[in-house]
């Protein structure tokens, strides 16, 4: 018959084995799901706009005009020496134009199978120094997945065009670039392609180095890394089917943030558990007993920390932008997966050696002292000295710290988040951006994606007249029943003249033919050509002026098109910031009050973290404007920065204050602050370094938004870790003493006088 001891050992071994088997299954299926995340992405900005947005309402009506929606890739060609194109050059260009529809794609189809027109015209510029080949993809099929690698049609077409251009033009002394909306989307996909491989590799490598330095052990870092990787697999296993069923919207940015967030959070929670486990191993002889005590002690701070982050992230559901609202549940799923990993997989991994589990900490294994009592932790070392300084000069420490943070916060008004052009989103040199610059030198770029105005038939003439009076508008015309207008969907392509549209190879589009206005349910469609590209930030001023001008025209008018969608996106993001920030603050305050059983301490933590965020944004403004010379920031950057910094930054204060409260119930508040800061300093600092390092890995994705978010979160976490949690919060709580726990302060022993 089994003794109670052997029965307990067998049961523990069975639980460990079951946990490991379950996580192996998660790794097997979740690994495949991780590779499928890119196939369930949706990166079309128009999909994320609310139905109430003017451009969205306009788009719904525009669809009724049965105009072939196109997604153009534009091949712009110059002579390599910069001279004028001659007849021989146009002969080569004409041959390229005629060959494009027959170029093969990965799924054994051709480019012609996805074009909105049978031929690709060759259009000379008015200055005679460039030619344009507009490859107009059918917008309805541009996002279809094709080939064994499941490339999107638009990406496959752009890649094939670039290969053809690089092979055929140089021998003729010509140089070509593939640009336009399709090429910009392809370059964006290429940038996000690093998420699955490079980003994860860099993040995990950085974490591994930091853990090796922290633990000085060859085994523990790998246990923590495995926990992070398997947690990410669990998150992918949940997200892929939800995104595939359109329950969640996943875009490239969300996927990148998900990866970093799960790795950082899982590692942070693991660090907290391992630190407490090491501490309990000096109190308990058997590793299983030490793990049980450590698990119980860290459950509350980990659950509280994760709950605060999750609730903060879910506040993004209040956003009117689908890209913001979708990030909330996606990231929340990632945090839940990180908690499950840290509280189930990591304990199982640490207990694999059984009674010899201390070997996981080799070569510095924790041991019991001679009497079997716990050796006093935190009585010496760096953080004990920091705690002593804070304890002796609490008021001076927190006042000086607060003043320094306020000085940085003073630069917040200089943070430019008015938005950026589509071409500014790339940090590296991309062909779509270079090609756009060449295109603008020779052609009227506003014709590629014109502004589209839906108006009552009776007001058509007034709309055209009012639009043409707006600064930045080149021309405006009503779409006719012959399908002609100003756009590349049937009218003059970029070039600006009918003569240019004739082409020199016989494949030109020709001049627009006259026809009757196309009327659908009493409405007409007016196409407005702007002097600026639809991808530029400058065109938004024109769109705003157009909407103001249309307000003076009788009848209902709606201004839509790609530029209008960008304007609505930026304006919606600004409204989201004003709506979500107060909600996040209130929700986190309530969570902290429930956790700390106090009103004063939570408000101190919240105020400290808001000040930390403001200081971070002020520092970011200085660096972005005067060091990195960034062209502004996307309107969503402050919102993402706030949610991540306040939700994640509060973690470290939670880790500290839960331990301070635990110690205060025994020693009093001021002694509890010293003790809590001394014993948690090392692990919280390590956690902050890990999270900052993982978010810094976002720099490997050459996109402005992710680089700015990486800087803000990484620097903000470091400020939270080394300044707010180490100096400001302990200083204020020590200065307040027992009053920190009001109105339940009597539960805490009085501080000695």
C-alpha positions in Angstrom: 0.0 0.0 0.0 1.3 3.5 -0.9 2.1 5.8 1.9 0.6 9.3 2.0 4.0 10.7 1.0 4.4 8.4 -2.0 0.8 8.9 -3.0 1.4 12.7 -3.0 4.6 12.4 -5.0 2.8 10.2 -7.6 -0.1 12.6 -7.8 2.3 15.6 -8.3 4.2 13.6 -11.0 0.9 12.8 -12.8 -0.1 16.5 -12.7 3.3 17.6 -14.1 3.1 15.0 -16.8 -0.5 16.0 -17.8 0.5 19.7 -17.9 3.5 19.0 -20.1 1.5 16.8 -22.5 -1.2 19.4 -22.8 1.3 22.1 -23.6 3.1 19.8 -26.1 -0.2 19.6 -27.9 -0.6 23.3 -27.8 2.9 23.7 -29.2 2.2 21.3 -32.0 -1.1 22.8 -33.2 -0.3 26.3 -32.1 2.9 26.3 -34.0 1.0 25.7 -37.2 -1.5 28.4 -36.2 1.3 30.8 -35.7 2.3 30.4 -39.3 -1.2 31.0 -40.4 -1.6 34.4 -38.7 -0.5 36.3 -41.8 -3.2 34.5 -43.9 -6.1 35.8 -41.8 -4.9 39.4 -41.7 -7.0 42.3 -43.0 -4.9 45.4 -43.8 -7.4 47.4 -45.9 -7.9 50.7 -44.0 -11.4 51.2 -45.3 -12.5 48.0 -43.5 -11.7 49.5 -40.1 -13.7 52.7 -40.5 -17.1 53.0 -38.7 -20.2 52.9 -40.7 -21.0 56.5 -39.7 -17.9 57.8 -41.4 -18.7 60.0 -44.4 -16.3 58.1 -46.6 -17.9 54.8 -45.6 -21.4 56.1 -46.4 -20.1 57.5 -49.7 -18.5 54.1 -50.6 -21.7 52.3 -50.1 -23.4 54.5 -52.6 -20.5 54.6 -55.0 -20.7 50.8 -55.3 -24.2 51.2 -56.8 -22.8 53.0 -59.8 -21.3 49.7 -60.9 -18.0 51.4 -61.7 -15.2 48.8 -61.9 -13.2 49.4 -58.8 -9.5 49.1 -59.5 -6.3 48.6 -57.4 -3.6 50.1 -59.7 0.0 49.2 -59.9 1.8 51.9 -61.9 5.0 51.1 -63.8 6.9 54.4 -64.4 9.8 54.4 -66.7 12.7 56.8 -67.4 15.9 56.7 -69.4 18.8 55.7 -67.1 20.7 58.8 -68.2 17.7 61.1 -67.5 17.2 62.1 -71.2 14.1 62.3 -73.3 12.6 59.0 -74.5 12.9 58.3 -78.2 11.1 56.1 -80.7 13.2 53.1 -79.9 12.6 53.5 -76.2 8.9 53.6 -76.8 9.1 50.5 -78.9 10.7 48.6 -75.9 8.1 50.1 -73.5 5.3 49.1 -75.8 6.5 45.5 -76.0 6.7 45.5 -72.2 3.1 46.9 -72.0 1.8 44.2 -74.4 3.6 41.4 -72.5 2.2 42.3 -69.0 -1.2 40.6 -69.3 0.5 37.3 -70.2 3.0 37.3 -67.4 2.6 34.1 -65.3 1.8 34.1 -61.6 2.4 31.4 -58.9 -0.9 29.6 -59.3 -0.4 29.1 -63.1 -2.7 32.0 -63.9 -1.5 35.3 -65.6 -1.7 38.9 -64.6 -4.3 39.3 -67.4 -6.7 37.1 -65.4 -6.9 39.8 -62.7 -6.9 43.0 -64.8 -10.0 45.3 -65.1 -9.1 45.9 -68.8 -7.7 43.5 -71.4 -4.7 45.8 -72.4 -2.1 47.9 -70.5 -1.6 51.2 -72.2 1.8 52.9 -72.6 1.4 56.6 -71.8 4.1 59.2 -72.4 4.5 62.2 -70.0 4.0 65.7 -71.3 7.7 66.5 -70.9 8.6 63.4 -73.0 11.0 62.1 -70.3 8.9 59.3 -68.8 6.3 56.7 -69.7 3.6 55.1 -67.5 2.1 51.7 -67.7 -1.0 51.6 -65.5 -1.7 48.0 -64.5 -5.3 48.2 -63.2 -6.1 45.2 -61.0 -9.7 44.3 -60.4 -10.2 45.5 -56.7 -12.6 42.6 -56.0 -9.9 40.0 -56.7 -6.7 41.9 -55.6 -6.8 40.4 -52.1 -7.4 36.8 -53.2 -4.9 34.2 -52.0 -3.1 32.3 -54.7 -0.2 29.9 -55.1 1.3 27.4 -52.6 2.6 30.2 -50.4 -0.9 31.8 -50.5 0.4 35.2 -51.7 -2.2 37.8 -52.3 -2.9 38.6 -56.0 -1.8 42.2 -55.7 1.5 41.2 -54.0 2.2 38.5 -56.6 1.4 40.9 -59.5 3.8 43.6 -58.1 6.5 41.0 -57.5 6.2 39.7 -61.1 6.1 43.2 -62.6 9.3 44.2 -60.7 11.0 41.0 -61.9 10.0 41.7 -65.5 11.1 45.4 -65.3 14.5 44.6 -63.8 15.1 41.9 -66.5 14.0 43.8 -69.7 14.6 47.5 -69.2 18.3 47.9 -68.2 19.6 46.4 -71.5 17.7 49.1 -73.4 19.1 51.9 -71.2 15.9 52.3 -69.3 15.0 52.2 -65.6 11.6 51.4 -64.1 9.8 51.5 -60.8 6.5 49.8 -59.8 4.6 52.1 -57.6 0.9 53.1 -56.9 -1.5 51.7 -54.3 -0.9 48.0 -55.2 2.9 48.5 -54.9 2.5 50.3 -51.6 0.4 47.5 -50.2 3.0 44.9 -51.5 5.9 46.8 -49.7 3.8 46.9 -46.6 3.3 43.1 -46.7 7.0 42.7 -47.3 7.7 44.8 -44.2 5.3 42.7 -42.1 6.8 39.5 -43.5 9.5 39.9 -40.9 7.1 39.4 -38.0 7.0 35.6 -38.1 10.7 35.1 -38.4 13.0 38.1 -37.8 10.9 39.8 -35.1 10.4 36.7 -33.0 14.0 35.6 -33.4 15.4 39.0 -32.3 13.0 39.3 -29.4 13.7 35.8 -28.1 17.5 36.2 -28.5 17.4 39.5 -26.6 15.3 37.9 -23.8 17.6 34.9 -23.6 20.7 37.1 -23.2 19.0 39.2 -20.4 17.8 36.0 -18.6 21.2 34.4 -18.8 22.7 37.6 -17.2 19.9 37.7 -14.6 20.0 34.0 -13.6 23.6 33.1 -14.4 22.2 29.7 -15.0 22.2 27.6 -18.2 18.8 26.0 -17.5 16.4 28.6 -16.2 16.5 31.0 -19.2 15.4 28.2 -21.5 12.5 27.2 -19.2 11.3 30.8 -19.3 11.8 31.1 -23.1 9.9 27.9 -23.7 7.1 29.3 -21.5 6.9 32.4 -23.7 7.0 30.5 -27.0 4.3 28.1 -26.0 2.2 30.9 -24.6 2.4 32.6 -28.1 1.4 29.3 -29.7 -1.7 29.2 -27.4 -2.6 32.7 -28.4 -2.3 31.9 -32.1 -4.4 28.8 -31.6 -7.3 30.9 -30.3 -6.9 33.9 -32.6 -6.5 32.2 -36.0 -10.0 30.5 -36.1 -11.6 33.7 -34.6 -10.0 35.9 -37.3 -10.7 33.4 -40.0 -14.4 33.5 -39.0 -14.4 37.3 -38.9 -15.1 37.4 -35.2 -11.8 39.3 -34.8 -10.0 41.6 -37.1 -6.3 41.0 -37.3 -3.9 43.3 -39.2 -0.1 43.3 -39.5 0.4 45.8 -36.7 -1.7 43.8 -34.3 0.2 40.6 -35.1 3.5 42.3 -34.4 2.3 43.8 -31.1 0.8 40.4 -30.1 4.1 38.6 -30.5 6.0 41.2 -28.5 3.3 41.5 -25.9 3.0 37.8 -25.2 6.8 37.2 -25.0 7.3 40.2 -22.7 4.3 39.5 -20.4 5.0 35.8 -20.2 8.6 36.5 -19.3 7.6 39.1 -16.7 5.2 36.8 -15.0 7.8 34.0 -15.1 10.4 36.1 -13.5 8.1 36.9 -10.7 7.2 33.3 -10.1 10.9 32.1 -10.3 12.0 34.8 -7.9 9.5 33.8 -5.3 10.2 30.1 -6.0 13.9 30.7 -5.3 12.9 32.5 -2.1 10.6 29.7 -1.0 13.3 27.1 -1.7 15.3 28.6 1.2 12.3 28.0 3.5 11.1 24.6 2.3 13.1 21.4 1.9 10.9 19.9 -0.8 10.7 21.7 -4.2 7.0 20.9 -4.6 6.2 22.6 -1.3 8.3 25.6 -2.3 6.5 25.8 -5.6 3.1 25.5 -3.9 4.0 28.4 -1.6 5.5 30.5 -4.5 2.5 29.8 -6.7 0.0 30.9 -4.1 2.1 34.0 -3.3 2.4 35.2 -6.9 -1.1 34.2 -8.0 -2.6 37.4 -6.7 -0.1 39.9 -8.2 0.1 38.1 -11.5 -3.7 37.8 -11.7 -4.1 41.5 -10.7 -1.5 42.6 -13.1 -2.9 40.6 -16.0 -6.4 41.6 -15.1 -5.5 45.3 -15.1 -3.7 45.0 -18.5 -6.6 43.0 -20.0 -9.3 45.4 -18.8 -7.2 48.3 -20.1 -6.8 46.6 -23.5 -10.5 45.8 -23.7 -11.2 49.5 -23.3 -10.0 49.7 -26.9 -13.3 48.1 -27.9 -14.8 51.6 -27.3 -12.9 52.7 -30.4 -14.7 53.6 -33.6 -11.8 52.4 -35.6 -11.8 48.6 -36.2 -8.0 48.5 -36.2 -8.0 49.9 -32.6 -11.0 47.9 -31.4 -9.7 44.7 -32.8 -6.3 45.1 -31.0 -8.1 45.0 -27.6 -9.3 41.4 -27.7 -6.3 40.2 -29.7 -3.9 41.5 -27.2 -6.1 40.4 -24.3 -6.1 36.8 -25.6 -2.3 37.1 -25.7 -2.1 38.2 -22.0 -4.4 35.4 -20.9 -2.2 32.9 -22.8 0.9 34.4 -21.0 -0.8 34.0 -17.6 -1.7 30.3 -18.4 1.9 29.7 -19.5 3.5 31.2 -16.5 1.2 29.5 -14.0 1.0 26.0 -15.5 3.8 25.3 -18.0 6.6 27.0 -16.1 5.9 25.2 -12.7 5.8 21.9 -14.6 9.1 22.6 -16.3 10.7 23.6 -13.0 9.5 20.5 -11.2 10.6 18.0 -13.9 13.8 17.0 -11.8 11.6 16.1 -8.9 13.4 16.3 -5.5 16.5 17.5 -7.3 14.6 20.6 -8.7 17.2 22.9 -7.2 19.5 21.9 -10.1 17.5 24.3 -12.3 19.3 27.1 -10.5 22.7 25.6 -11.0 25.4 26.8 -10.3 23.9 29.0 -7.6 21.4 26.7 -6.0 19.2 28.1 -3.2 19.7 26.2 0.1 18.2 26.1 3.6 20.3 27.5 6.4 21.5 25.2 9.2 18.4 25.7 11.3 16.0 25.3 8.4 15.0 28.9 8.6 14.7 31.3 5.8 17.7 33.6 5.4 16.8 37.2 5.5 16.4 38.4 1.9 16.9 42.0 0.9 19.0 43.0 3.9 22.0 43.8 1.7 22.8 44.6 -1.9 22.0 47.4 -4.3 18.2 47.5 -3.8 18.7 47.4 0.0 20.8 50.5 -0.3 18.2 52.2 -2.6 15.4 51.3 -0.1 17.5 52.8 2.7 18.0 56.1 0.8 14.3 56.3 0.0 13.4 55.5 3.7 15.7 58.2 5.1 14.9 60.9 2.5 11.5 59.9 1.3 10.0 63.4 0.7 13.1 64.8 -1.0 13.4 61.7 -3.2 9.8 61.8 -4.5 9.7 65.6 -4.9 12.9 65.8 -7.0 11.7 62.8 -9.0 8.3 64.3 -9.7 9.9 67.6 -10.7 12.2 65.8 -13.2 9.3 64.0 -14.7 7.2 67.2 -15.0 10.1 68.9 -16.8 10.0 66.2 -19.5 6.2 66.3 -19.5 6.3 70.0 -20.5 7.3 68.9 -24.0 4.1 66.9 -24.6 2.5 69.7 -26.6 5.3 69.4 -29.2 4.5 65.8 -29.9 3.1 65.8 -33.5 0.5 63.2 -34.0 -1.5 64.9 -36.8 -0.8 61.9 -39.1 1.6 61.1 -41.8 1.5 60.3 -45.5 1.4 56.7 -46.7 4.9 57.1 -48.1 6.2 58.2 -44.7 5.3 54.9 -43.0 8.4 53.2 -44.3 11.7 53.7 -42.5 13.7 52.0 -45.2 14.0 52.8 -48.9 11.1 51.2 -50.8 10.4 51.0 -54.5 6.8 52.2 -54.2 8.0 55.5 -52.5 10.9 56.1 -54.9 8.5 55.4 -57.8 5.9 57.8 -56.4 8.5 60.5 -56.4 9.5 59.8 -60.0 5.8 59.6 -61.0 5.1 63.0 -59.4 8.0 64.6 -61.4 6.3 63.7 -64.7 2.6 63.0 -64.2 -0.5 64.4 -62.5 -0.5 62.0 -59.5 -4.0 63.1 -58.4 -5.6 61.2 -61.2 -4.6 57.8 -59.7 -7.1 57.8 -56.9 -9.4 60.8 -57.3 -11.7 62.2 -54.6 -15.3 61.0 -55.3 -18.3 63.0 -54.4 -21.8 61.6 -54.3 -24.4 64.3 -55.0 -28.1 64.8 -56.0 -28.5 64.9 -59.8 -30.0 68.4 -59.6 -26.9 69.8 -57.8 -24.3 68.2 -60.1 -23.4 71.5 -61.8 -23.1 73.3 -58.5 -21.0 70.5 -57.0 -18.6 70.6 -60.0 -18.4 74.4 -59.8 -17.9 74.5 -56.0 -15.2 71.8 -56.2 -13.2 73.5 -58.9 -13.0 76.6 -56.6 -11.3 74.7 -53.8 -7.5 75.2 -53.6 -5.7 72.0 -54.5 -8.3 70.9 -57.0 -7.2 70.5 -60.6 -10.5 69.6 -62.1 -13.9 68.0 -61.4 -16.3 66.2 -63.7 -19.4 64.1 -63.5 -19.1 60.4 -64.3 -21.0 59.6 -67.6 -22.9 56.6 -68.8 -20.0 55.8 -71.1 -18.0 55.1 -68.0 -15.8 58.1 -68.5 -14.6 60.5 -65.9 -11.3 61.7 -64.6 -10.0 58.6 -63.0 -7.9 55.7 -64.2 -11.1 53.7 -64.4 -11.7 54.9 -67.9 -10.7 58.5 -68.3 -7.4 60.2 -68.9 -4.7 58.4 -66.9 -1.9 60.3 -65.1 -0.4 62.6 -67.7 -2.9 65.4 -67.8 -3.8 65.6 -71.5 -5.7 63.7 -74.1 -2.8 63.7 -76.4 -0.7 61.9 -73.8 -3.4 59.3 -73.5 -3.1 58.3 -77.1 0.2 56.4 -76.5 2.9 55.9 -79.0 2.6 52.2 -79.3 -1.0 52.1 -80.4 -2.2 50.8 -77.1 -3.2 54.2 -75.5 -6.4 54.7 -73.7 -7.5 57.6 -75.9 -9.4 60.7 -74.9 -12.6 60.4 -72.9 -15.8 60.3 -74.9 -18.8 62.5 -74.2 -21.9 60.9 -72.6 -24.9 61.6 -70.5 -24.3 61.8 -66.7 -24.7 58.4 -65.0 -27.6 58.7 -62.6 -28.4 56.1 -59.9 -31.5 56.7 -57.8 -31.3 60.4 -58.4 -27.6 60.7 -57.6 -24.5 61.4 -59.6 -20.8 60.7 -59.0 -18.4 63.6 -59.3 -14.7 62.7 -59.6 -12.3 65.4 -58.4 -8.6 65.4 -59.5 -6.3 67.0 -56.9 -2.8 68.3 -57.3 -1.5 66.1 -54.5 -1.4 62.3 -54.4 -4.1 60.5 -52.4 -1.3 59.0 -50.3 0.0 62.4 -49.2 -0.8 64.2 -46.0 -1.2 67.5 -47.9 -4.3 66.2 -49.8 -6.2 65.9 -46.6 -6.4 69.7 -46.4 -8.0 69.7 -49.8 -10.5 67.0 -48.8 -11.4 69.0 -45.7 -12.0 72.1 -47.8 -14.1 70.1 -50.3 -16.4 69.0 -47.5 -16.7 72.5 -46.3 -17.5 73.6 -49.8 -20.1 70.9 -50.3 -21.9 71.9 -47.2 -22.9 75.1 -49.0 -24.4 73.2 -51.9 -28.1 72.3 -51.9 -28.9 68.6 -51.3 -27.0 65.9 -49.6 -23.4 65.4 -50.7 -20.9 62.9 -49.5 -17.1 63.1 -50.1 -15.4 59.7 -50.4 -12.4 58.1 -52.0 -9.0 56.9 -50.6 -7.9 60.4 -49.4 -11.3 60.9 -47.6 -10.9 57.5 -45.9 -7.5 58.5 -44.6 -8.9 61.8 -43.3 -11.8 59.9 -41.5 -9.3 57.5 -40.0 -7.2 60.2 -38.5 -10.1 62.1 -37.2 -11.6 59.0 -35.7 -8.3 58.1 -34.0 -8.2 61.6 -32.4 -11.8 61.1 -31.0 -10.8 57.7 -29.7 -8.0 59.2 -27.7 -10.4 61.6 -26.0 -12.9 58.8 -25.3 -10.8 55.9 -24.2 -8.2 57.6 -22.0 -10.6 58.6 -19.2 -12.3 55.2 -19.3 -8.9 53.4 -19.0 -8.0 55.5 -16.0 -11.2 54.9 -14.2 -11.2 51.2 -14.8 -7.6 50.8 -13.7 -8.3 52.9 -10.6 -11.1 50.5 -9.6 -9.0 47.5 -10.2 -6.2 48.8 -8.0 -8.7 49.7 -5.2 -10.0 46.2 -5.2 -6.5 44.8 -5.1 -4.9 47.0 -2.5 -8.1 47.4 -0.3 -7.4 51.1 -0.2 -8.3 54.4 -1.9 -5.2 56.5 -1.4 -2.5 54.0 -2.5 -4.3 53.3 -5.9 -4.7 57.0 -6.6 -1.0 57.5 -5.9 -0.1 54.7 -8.3 -2.4 56.0 -11.0 -1.1 59.5 -10.7 2.5 58.3 -10.8 1.9 56.3 -13.9 0.1 59.1 -15.7 3.0 61.4 -14.9 5.4 58.7 -16.2 3.4 58.5 -19.5 3.5 62.3 -19.9 7.2 62.3 -19.3 7.7 59.5 -21.8 5.7 61.3 -24.5 7.6 64.5 -23.8 10.9 62.7 -24.2 9.6 61.0 -27.3 8.7 64.4 -28.8 12.3 65.6 -28.2 13.8 62.5 -29.8 11.4 62.3 -32.7 11.6 66.0 -33.6 15.2 66.8 -33.0 17.2 63.5 -33.0 15.5 61.1 -35.4 13.8 63.8 -37.5 10.6 61.8 -37.9 7.8 63.3 -40.1 5.3 63.3 -37.3 3.4 60.4 -36.0 0.2 58.5 -36.8 -2.8 59.7 -34.8 -3.1 56.3 -33.1 0.4 56.4 -31.6 -0.6 58.4 -28.5 -3.5 56.0 -27.8 -1.5 52.8 -28.2 1.3 54.3 -26.1 -1.1 55.3 -23.4 -2.9 52.0 -23.2 0.3 50.0 -23.2 2.3 52.2 -20.8 -0.4 52.8 -18.3 -1.6 49.2 -18.3 1.8 47.6 -18.5 3.6 50.2 -16.4 1.2 49.7 -13.6 2.4 46.1 -13.5 5.6 47.0 -11.7 3.8 49.1 -9.2 1.4 46.2 -8.6 4.3 43.8 -8.1 5.9 46.3 -5.6 2.8 47.3 -3.7 1.3 43.8 -3.3 4.6 42.9 -1.6 4.7 46.2 0.4 1.1 45.5 1.6 2.1 42.0 2.6 5.1 43.2 4.6 3.2 46.2 6.0 0.6 44.0 7.6 3.5 42.6 9.7 6.0 45.4 10.0 4.1 48.6 9.4 4.0 50.8 6.3 7.4 52.5 6.3 9.2 49.3 7.2 7.1 47.5 4.7 8.1 49.9 1.9 11.8 49.4 2.6 11.4 45.6 2.8 9.2 45.4 -0.3 11.5 47.6 -2.4 14.6 45.7 -1.3 13.2 42.2 -2.0 11.4 43.0 -5.3 14.0 45.4 -6.8 16.0 42.8 -8.6 13.1 40.9 -10.1 11.1 43.9 -11.1 14.1 45.6 -12.7 14.8 42.4 -14.7 11.2 42.2 -15.8 11.3 45.9 -16.9 14.5 45.3 -18.9 12.9 42.2 -20.6 9.7 44.1 -21.5 11.7 47.1 -22.8 14.0 44.9 -24.8 11.2 42.9 -26.4 9.3 46.0 -27.5 12.6 47.4 -28.8 12.7 44.5 -31.1 9.8 46.1 -33.1 12.5 48.3 -34.6 13.4 45.4 -36.9 10.1 46.0 -38.7 11.0 49.1 -40.9 7.7 50.9 -40.3 7.4 54.3 -38.6 4.4 53.4 -36.4 6.1 50.3 -34.9 9.4 52.1 -34.4 7.7 55.0 -32.6 5.6 52.6 -30.5 8.7 50.6 -29.7 10.5 53.7 -28.4 7.6 55.0 -26.4 6.9 51.7 -24.7 10.5 50.7 -24.1 11.5 54.1 -22.7 8.3 54.3 -20.8 8.8 50.9 -19.2 12.4 51.8 -18.2 11.1 55.1 -16.6 8.4 53.1 -14.8 11.0 50.5 -13.6 13.9 52.7 -12.5 12.2 55.9 -11.6 8.5 55.6 -10.8 8.5 52.2 -9.1 12.0 52.6 -7.5 11.8 56.2 -6.3 8.6 58.1 -6.8 6.0 55.5 -5.6 8.0 54.2 -2.6 8.9 57.8 -1.6 5.3 59.0 -1.6 4.0 55.9 0.2 6.8 56.1 2.8 6.0 59.7 3.3 2.3 59.1 3.7 2.9 56.1 5.9 -0.2 54.4 7.3 -2.4 56.9 5.6 -1.6 55.2 2.3 -4.1 52.4 3.2 -7.0 54.8 4.1 -9.9 54.1 4.8 -8.8 50.7 6.0 -5.5 51.9 7.5 -6.3 50.4 11.0 -5.6 47.0 9.6 -2.0 48.0 9.2 0.2 48.3 12.3 1.2 51.9 13.2 4.7 53.0 12.2 7.1 53.5 15.1 7.7 57.1 15.9 
